Amino acid sequence: MKNFAIGLLGAAALATTILLVRQQKEIESRQTRLIPAGETQPSTLSLQRIRELGL
């Protein structure tokens, strides 16, 4: 019974760690990137901007 409880706690800790890591990655991906000094637009081009440039 003791080994089962330890295994169950270990599995819960592993699942919690995985969920926290996934949540942290999601938060990081949502954060906007800083625009370098002198730039007015982000470095990624939108499809509309690419069409305007004729590329």
Secondary structure as UniProt FT lines:
FT   HELIX           2..30
FT   TURN            37..38
FT   HELIX           47..53
//
